[in-house]
C-alpha cells in the first residue's frame, strides 16, 4: 500500500496550485467537511442555508454536520479541528520564513468577515501566551480590536501593556490608546501610552516630542517588551490610515511611487521589508519596525488579499515570528515569494 509520506510534491486545488511539500497528512474527508461547516457557522456567522450553498450540501446535511461537530468535541469555545489545507500552508509559511508558529484560518466567503475570523484565532493565541510578569506591546487596527472580544478577563500579577505608537487626535474605536487600554483592563495591568499623535506635522516636531523624558521612557519600555501584538495595513485609497485622516490621497500616491506596499507600526515598508524613503517615515511617533527584530515574540494578526504584499514584507524583514492570517492570504504570500 502506498505510504502518503513518500508521495512527490502534489498540488492542491484549494492551495492555489502551490506544491504541497513535506509530509502529507492522512485526513478523514468527513472530519474535514464537518470542521469546515463548523467554522463557517460558529466563526464566520453564515446561516445553514449559506453553508449548504457554499459546500454543495442540502440543509439537512448541514444540520447533521453541525450536530456531529458538537458531539465530537470539535466545537467548544473555539473550533479545535484543523483543516488539512490550512495545516499544509502553516508548515510552508514556517519553513519558508523561519517562523516559530503560523496559524492559517479558512477564508470566509464574505471578505468583510476576514478580520473577525482572524481576530478569533488571534485572541486565543494571545490568551495562551500571556503570563504573570510579562510586558506586552500593542499596535492598532480593527483586527486587534476585535481580537480582544475573544480574550477572557482575568488578573495577571505584574503584567504591563505598552502602546507602540502615538494616538489619533480624534475619537476612534481603532485608536491605539483604546486598544492598549482595553487589553490592560482585561488583566488588571499597568498601561503605558505614547502621549503624542501618531504622526506629527514635521520631522522637527517629532524629534522634539520623542526627546521628552516621559516619551523616551515609554519608547524604551516598548523596545524591551516580551511580546508584541500587532497588525499591518495595506496601502490603498481606502486604507485605515487614509480613512482616519492620517494621510492624504496625494500621499497615498507618493508612497506607492516610493515603493511602499503597506505599513507596520505606522511606518511604510516595501515588499522586502525595508523602510521606504518618504517624509512620512520621519514624522511617525512609533516604535521602529526594525526594533521588532529584538523582541522575543512578535505576533502579527492580519489578512485579506490586499495585505499579502505588506505581510510578505514584514516576514522578509524578519519583523515577525508568529503569523496569524487566512487561507487565501497565505496562498498569495507564498505565491509572491515564488515569483
C-alpha positions as a printed Julia matrix, in Angstrom:
339×3 Matrix{Float64}:
   0.0    0.0    0.0
   1.32   3.43  -0.9
   2.71   5.4    2.02
   1.43   9.02   1.95
   4.79  10.21   3.28
   6.61   9.06   0.14
   4.47  10.89  -2.4
   6.2   13.53  -4.52
   5.0   17.11  -4.18
   1.35  17.08  -5.35
  -0.61  20.24  -5.8
  -3.87  21.05  -4.07
  -6.74  22.87  -5.84
  -7.53  24.82  -2.69
  -3.88  25.83  -2.23
  -3.91  27.77  -5.48
  -1.85  25.16  -7.32
   1.15  25.6   -4.98
   3.25  22.48  -4.45
   2.36  20.71  -1.25
   5.8   19.87   0.14
   6.8   17.96   3.2
   4.94  15.1    4.89
   1.41  14.52   3.66
  -1.44  14.13   6.09
  -3.82  11.21   6.42
  -7.13  13.03   6.65
 -10.7   11.93   7.17
 -12.83  13.64   4.48
 -15.87  13.55   6.77
 -13.94  15.28   9.58
 -12.66  17.9    7.14
 -16.19  18.62   5.93
 -17.51  18.75   9.5
 -14.74  21.15  10.59
 -15.27  23.47   7.64
 -19.05  23.57   8.22
 -18.48  24.3   11.93
 -16.04  27.12  11.14
 -18.42  28.75   8.67
 -21.31  28.54  11.14
 -19.76  29.35  14.51
 -16.96  31.74  13.48
 -17.85  33.22  10.09
 -21.51  33.56  11.09
 -23.08  32.03   7.97
 -26.57  30.55   8.05
 -27.12  26.86   7.4
 -28.57  27.74   4.0
 -25.48  29.77   3.1
 -23.21  26.95   4.25
 -25.18  24.47   2.17
 -24.74  26.63  -0.92
 -21.03  27.11  -0.19
 -20.34  23.39   0.33
 -22.87  21.99  -2.14
 -24.98  20.32   0.55
 -28.65  20.37   1.46
 -29.73  22.0    4.71
 -30.47  18.68   6.44
 -26.93  17.52   5.77
 -25.51  20.78   7.13
 -27.6   20.47  10.27
 -26.29  16.94  10.85
 -22.69  18.08  10.34
 -23.07  20.83  12.92
 -24.61  18.41  15.41
 -21.76  15.99  14.69
 -19.22  18.74  15.31
 -20.67  19.37  18.75
 -20.92  15.66  19.58
 -17.3   15.0   18.6
 -15.98  17.94  20.63
 -14.82  19.93  17.58
 -16.84  22.88  18.84
 -16.16  24.15  22.34
 -15.41  27.81  22.99
 -13.48  27.75  19.73
 -13.05  25.24  16.93
 -10.37  22.64  17.66
 -10.46  20.77  14.36
  -7.77  21.64  11.81
  -8.25  21.76   8.07
  -5.59  19.85   6.17
  -5.08  22.61   3.58
  -4.52  25.17   6.32
  -2.08  22.86   8.13
  -0.04  22.47   4.93
   0.06  26.25   4.44
   1.12  26.74   8.05
   4.03  24.36   7.51
   5.07  26.1    4.29
   4.99  29.53   5.92
   7.01  28.34   8.93
   9.71  26.76   6.8
   9.9   29.49   4.16
  10.14  32.43   6.57
  11.68  30.76   9.64
   8.61  31.38  11.82
   8.16  29.9   15.26
   4.48  29.43  14.55
   1.88  30.11  11.85
  -1.89  29.85  12.16
  -3.97  29.82   8.99
  -7.76  30.01   9.26
 -10.26  29.36   6.45
 -11.13  32.43   4.4
 -14.88  33.18   4.73
 -16.89  33.71   1.53
 -17.71  37.24   2.7
 -14.41  39.15   2.62
 -15.75  41.61   5.19
 -15.62  38.8    7.77
 -11.87  38.19   7.38
 -10.87  40.47  10.3
 -13.35  38.7   12.58
 -12.2   35.14  11.82
  -8.54  36.11  12.16
  -9.32  38.02  15.35
 -10.9   34.92  16.89
  -7.69  32.94  16.34
  -5.54  35.89  17.42
  -7.42  36.3   20.69
  -6.86  32.63  21.52
  -3.16  32.88  20.62
  -2.65  35.95  22.8
  -4.51  34.4   25.74
  -2.32  31.29  25.59
   0.89  33.34  25.68
   0.18  35.89  28.4
   1.73  35.16  31.77
   2.33  37.0   35.03
   5.22  39.44  34.99
   5.19  39.9   31.21
   5.29  43.16  29.28
   3.19  43.34  26.12
   3.49  45.86  23.3
   0.31  46.62  21.36
  -0.28  48.07  17.91
  -3.57  49.14  16.42
  -6.19  48.22  13.84
  -9.58  46.6   13.51
  -8.31  43.02  13.78
  -6.52  43.69  17.07
  -9.57  45.48  18.46
 -11.85  42.57  17.51
  -9.42  40.01  18.9
  -9.92  41.32  22.42
 -13.51  40.04  22.27
 -12.02  36.52  22.43
  -9.71  37.23  25.36
 -11.23  36.2   28.71
 -10.87  38.6   31.64
  -8.5   37.51  34.4
  -5.96  39.09  36.71
  -2.25  38.66  35.97
   0.21  39.99  38.53
   2.79  42.5   37.31
   1.59  42.41  33.69
   2.23  45.65  31.81
   0.85  46.84  28.46
   2.71  49.35  26.3
   1.22  51.16  23.3
   3.77  51.02  20.49
   2.59  54.14  18.67
   1.06  57.53  19.3
  -2.67  58.1   19.23
  -5.23  59.73  16.99
  -6.22  63.33  17.61
  -9.91  62.47  17.46
 -12.01  59.67  18.9
 -11.98  56.33  17.13
 -12.61  52.74  18.15
  -9.32  51.9   16.43
  -7.31  54.46  18.39
  -4.09  52.76  19.57
  -4.69  54.1   23.08
  -8.11  52.43  23.18
  -6.7   49.04  22.16
  -3.92  49.17  24.75
  -6.29  50.39  27.46
  -8.82  47.64  26.76
  -6.17  44.92  26.9
  -4.76  46.29  30.16
  -8.25  46.41  31.67
  -8.83  42.72  30.87
  -5.86  41.72  33.02
  -5.79  44.5   35.64
  -2.47  45.53  34.11
  -0.47  48.75  34.16
  -0.77  50.6   30.84
   1.78  52.94  29.27
   0.8   55.29  26.45
   2.76  57.37  23.99
   1.18  60.73  24.82
   1.65  62.2   21.36
  -0.01  61.96  17.93
   0.89  59.01  15.72
   2.01  61.41  13.01
   3.45  64.91  13.53
   3.44  67.83  11.1
   7.23  67.9   10.68
  10.29  65.81  11.47
  11.48  68.53  13.83
   8.28  68.29  15.87
   8.68  64.52  16.06
  12.27  64.84  17.28
  11.29  67.34  19.97
   8.49  65.07  21.23
  10.46  61.83  21.42
  13.27  63.66  23.23
  10.94  64.35  26.16
  11.81  62.12  29.17
   8.22  60.87  29.53
   8.0   59.66  25.92
  11.56  58.39  25.89
  10.71  56.13  28.84
   7.69  54.65  27.02
   9.74  54.04  23.87
  12.38  52.28  25.95
   9.68  50.11  27.51
   8.24  49.35  24.07
  11.59  48.21  22.73
  12.02  45.78  25.67
   8.59  44.1   25.77
   8.41  40.3   25.97
   5.68  40.11  23.34
   4.42  42.47  20.62
   0.85  42.05  19.36
   0.46  43.97  16.12
  -1.17  44.1   12.71
  -0.3   45.6    9.34
  -2.09  47.97   6.98
  -2.37  47.92   3.2
  -1.65  50.92   1.01
  -4.81  51.85  -0.9
  -7.02  54.9   -1.19
  -9.4   53.3    1.32
  -6.81  52.04   3.82
  -7.25  52.72   7.53
  -4.55  55.39   7.63
  -6.39  57.33   4.9
  -9.84  56.77   6.44
  -8.83  58.19   9.82
  -7.16  61.18   8.17
  -3.51  60.4    8.92
  -2.53  60.51   5.24
  -3.97  62.22   2.16
  -4.77  60.79  -1.26
  -1.72  62.58  -2.65
   0.45  60.93  -0.01
  -1.03  57.53  -0.9
   0.12  58.04  -4.5
   3.53  59.32  -3.41
   4.06  56.35  -1.11
   3.17  53.93  -3.91
   5.7   55.65  -6.2
   8.3   55.31  -3.45
   7.73  51.54  -3.45
   5.64  51.21  -0.28
   3.24  48.27  -0.04
   1.8   48.96   3.42
   2.59  49.94   6.99
   3.68  48.23  10.17
   3.69  50.25  13.4
   2.65  53.23  11.21
   5.93  53.02   9.25
   5.76  52.41   5.5
   7.74  49.46   4.14
   8.43  47.95   0.72
   7.94  44.36  -0.44
  11.3   43.34   1.02
  10.57  44.76   4.48
  12.7   47.89   4.19
  11.52  51.35   5.24
  10.83  53.44   2.14
  12.45  56.82   1.61
   9.46  59.08   2.22
   8.96  62.1    4.55
   6.09  60.38   6.38
   8.51  57.86   7.87
  10.43  60.69   9.52
   7.27  62.09  11.14
   5.99  58.9   12.81
   5.8   58.7   16.59
   6.02  54.94  16.96
   8.43  52.12  17.63
  10.59  51.45  14.56
   9.75  48.15  12.82
  13.47  47.35  12.86
  13.32  47.19  16.68
  10.73  44.41  16.41
  13.61  42.11  15.47
  14.9   42.27  19.05
  11.57  41.41  20.71
  11.37  37.7   21.7
   7.85  37.14  20.35
   6.15  39.29  17.71
   2.62  38.2   16.77
   1.18  39.68  13.59
  -2.54  39.09  13.05
  -3.81  40.31   9.69
  -5.32  39.06   6.45
  -7.07  39.82   3.2
  -5.53  39.67  -0.27
  -4.79  43.4   -0.23
  -2.43  42.78   2.7
  -0.46  39.91   1.18
   2.39  42.15  -0.03
   2.89  44.01   3.24
   2.68  40.76   5.23
   5.32  39.25   2.97
   7.42  42.38   3.5
   7.16  42.06   7.28
   8.14  38.39   7.05
  11.04  39.12   4.7
  12.18  41.89   7.03
  12.3   39.46   9.97
   9.75  41.55  11.89
   7.56  38.64  12.95
   7.9   35.12  14.34
   4.22  34.26  14.84
   1.81  34.88  11.94
  -1.98  34.57  12.08
  -3.72  35.0    8.73
  -6.34  33.48   6.44
  -6.08  30.75   3.82
  -6.27  32.87   0.66
  -3.8   35.41   2.01
  -1.35  32.65   2.96
  -1.56  31.28  -0.58
  -0.96  34.76  -2.01
   2.07  35.38   0.24
   3.67  32.11  -0.84
   2.8   32.81  -4.49
   4.52  36.21  -4.35
   7.55  34.61  -2.74
   7.84  32.05  -5.55
   7.87  34.67  -8.34
